Amino acid sequence: MLFIQETNNSYRMADEHDVISEAIKIYNRTFSRGEALNSPDHAKDCIKLKLAPYEHEVFLCLFLDNQHRVIACEELFRGTIDGASVYPREVVKAALRHNAAALIMAHNHPSGISEPSRADRAITAKLQEALALVDVRVLDHFIVGETVHSFAEHGLL
């Protein structure tokens, strides 16, 4: 059980909203500008926290510099319960706008199944090709369900 201290020094039991709000504050501190992503597990945990609350698909990118320090984390596309349209042109524009040298892509599967679909594999390959044209490396693509699937860890990048 968690308790929240109110401004008048009284305590109340924390509800789900309080816990999620605090988790988002932790997430924002973790992915603050300049923070180095030194382990895939660290990135996975934070991305899962970011995407877990959504009941629809959300596609985001972590834009990184040459030393894999976070420049920005941006939600680029939102979809429905079973899909989101992702446009390579918009991802490339965002990478250039942030002057990124590398990026990590992620999206959620509200169904809870984190296995990549054929469409997930296709868009990943298309994005990797488009970003290579402007010298932006794709380090990984995470799919968040009940677990987190890493394209890099499964040899799909």
C-alpha positions as CSV (number, residue, x, y, z in Angstrom):
1,M,0.0,0.0,0.0
2,L,1.3,3.5,-0.9
3,F,0.3,6.7,0.8
4,I,0.5,10.3,-0.5
5,Q,1.3,13.1,1.9
6,E,-1.0,16.1,1.2
7,T,0.0,19.7,1.6
8,N,-1.6,19.9,5.0
9,N,0.6,17.0,6.2
10,S,-2.3,14.5,6.2
11,Y,-1.9,11.2,4.3
12,R,-4.2,9.4,1.9
13,M,-4.0,6.2,0.1
14,A,-2.5,6.5,-3.4
15,D,-4.8,5.5,-6.2
16,E,-3.8,4.1,-9.6
17,H,-3.7,7.6,-11.2
18,D,-1.2,8.8,-8.5
19,V,1.1,5.8,-9.2
20,I,1.0,6.3,-13.0
21,S,1.6,10.0,-12.6
22,E,4.6,9.4,-10.4
23,A,5.9,6.7,-12.9
24,I,5.6,9.2,-15.8
25,K,7.7,11.7,-13.8
26,I,10.3,9.1,-13.3
27,Y,10.1,8.2,-17.0
28,N,10.6,11.9,-17.9
29,R,13.6,12.2,-15.7
30,T,15.1,9.0,-17.1
31,F,14.7,10.1,-20.7
32,S,15.8,13.7,-20.1
33,R,18.0,15.3,-22.7
34,G,21.6,14.0,-22.5
35,E,20.8,10.8,-20.6
36,A,22.9,8.0,-22.0
37,L,21.1,4.7,-22.8
38,N,23.7,2.3,-21.7
39,S,21.6,-0.9,-21.7
40,P,18.8,-2.3,-23.8
41,D,17.0,-3.4,-20.7
42,H,16.9,0.1,-19.3
43,A,15.4,1.4,-22.6
44,K,12.9,-1.4,-22.6
45,D,11.7,-0.8,-19.1
46,C,11.2,2.9,-19.7
47,I,9.5,2.5,-23.0
48,K,7.2,-0.1,-21.6
49,L,6.3,2.4,-18.8
50,K,5.6,5.1,-21.5
51,L,3.4,2.9,-23.7
52,A,1.6,0.7,-21.1
53,P,-1.3,3.0,-20.4
54,Y,-2.5,3.3,-24.0
55,E,-5.5,1.3,-25.2
56,H,-4.7,2.2,-28.8
57,E,-1.4,1.8,-30.8
58,V,1.2,4.5,-30.3
59,F,4.4,4.7,-32.3
60,L,7.3,6.6,-30.8
61,C,11.0,7.2,-31.4
62,L,13.8,7.9,-29.0
63,F,16.2,10.2,-30.9
64,L,19.9,9.8,-29.9
65,D,23.2,11.4,-30.6
66,N,26.5,9.6,-31.5
67,Q,27.1,8.5,-27.9
68,H,23.5,7.2,-27.7
69,R,22.5,10.0,-25.3
70,V,18.8,11.0,-25.5
71,I,18.0,14.0,-27.5
72,A,14.2,13.6,-27.4
73,C,11.4,11.0,-27.1
74,E,8.5,11.8,-29.4
75,E,5.2,10.1,-30.0
76,L,4.9,10.3,-33.8
77,F,1.7,8.3,-34.6
78,R,-1.4,7.2,-32.9
79,G,-3.8,4.5,-34.2
80,T,-6.6,2.3,-33.2
81,I,-6.8,-0.8,-31.0
82,D,-5.1,-2.9,-33.7
83,G,-3.0,-0.7,-35.9
84,A,-1.3,2.6,-36.5
85,S,-0.2,4.1,-39.8
86,V,3.5,5.0,-39.8
87,Y,4.9,7.2,-42.5
88,P,8.7,6.9,-43.1
89,R,8.8,10.5,-44.5
90,E,7.6,11.8,-41.1
91,V,10.1,9.7,-39.1
92,V,13.0,10.9,-41.3
93,K,11.8,14.6,-40.9
94,A,11.6,14.1,-37.1
95,A,15.1,12.5,-37.0
96,L,16.5,15.5,-39.0
97,R,14.7,18.0,-36.9
98,H,16.3,16.5,-33.8
99,N,19.7,16.2,-35.5
100,A,19.7,12.5,-34.5
101,A,22.6,10.1,-35.3
102,A,20.6,7.1,-34.2
103,L,17.1,6.2,-32.9
104,I,15.1,3.5,-31.2
105,M,11.6,2.9,-32.4
106,A,8.8,1.5,-30.3
107,H,5.1,0.8,-30.5
108,N,2.6,-1.0,-28.3
109,H,0.2,-3.8,-29.1
110,P,-2.9,-3.2,-26.9
111,S,-3.7,-6.9,-27.4
112,G,-0.8,-7.7,-25.1
113,I,0.9,-9.9,-27.7
114,S,4.4,-8.6,-28.4
115,E,5.3,-10.8,-31.4
116,P,5.9,-8.7,-34.5
117,S,3.4,-8.9,-37.3
118,R,4.3,-9.1,-41.0
119,A,3.4,-5.4,-41.2
120,D,5.7,-4.6,-38.2
121,R,8.6,-6.3,-40.0
122,A,7.8,-4.5,-43.3
123,I,7.6,-1.0,-41.8
124,T,10.8,-1.6,-39.8
125,A,12.7,-2.6,-42.9
126,K,11.2,0.4,-44.8
127,L,12.2,2.8,-42.0
128,Q,15.7,1.4,-41.7
129,E,16.2,1.9,-45.4
130,A,14.8,5.5,-45.4
131,L,16.8,6.5,-42.3
132,A,20.0,5.0,-43.7
133,L,19.7,7.5,-46.6
134,V,20.3,10.3,-44.1
135,D,22.9,8.5,-42.0
136,V,20.6,7.8,-39.0
137,R,21.1,4.3,-37.5
138,V,18.2,2.3,-36.2
139,L,19.4,0.6,-33.0
140,D,16.2,-1.3,-32.2
141,H,12.5,-1.5,-32.6
142,F,10.6,-2.6,-29.5
143,I,7.1,-3.9,-29.5
144,V,5.4,-3.6,-26.1
145,G,2.7,-6.0,-25.0
146,E,2.7,-8.0,-21.8
147,T,6.4,-8.4,-22.6
148,V,8.8,-6.3,-24.7
149,H,10.0,-7.8,-28.0
150,S,13.3,-6.4,-29.3
151,F,14.0,-6.7,-33.1
152,A,17.7,-6.4,-32.4
153,E,17.8,-9.2,-29.8
154,H,15.9,-11.5,-32.2
155,G,18.2,-10.7,-35.2
156,L,15.6,-8.8,-37.1
157,L,17.6,-5.6,-37.6
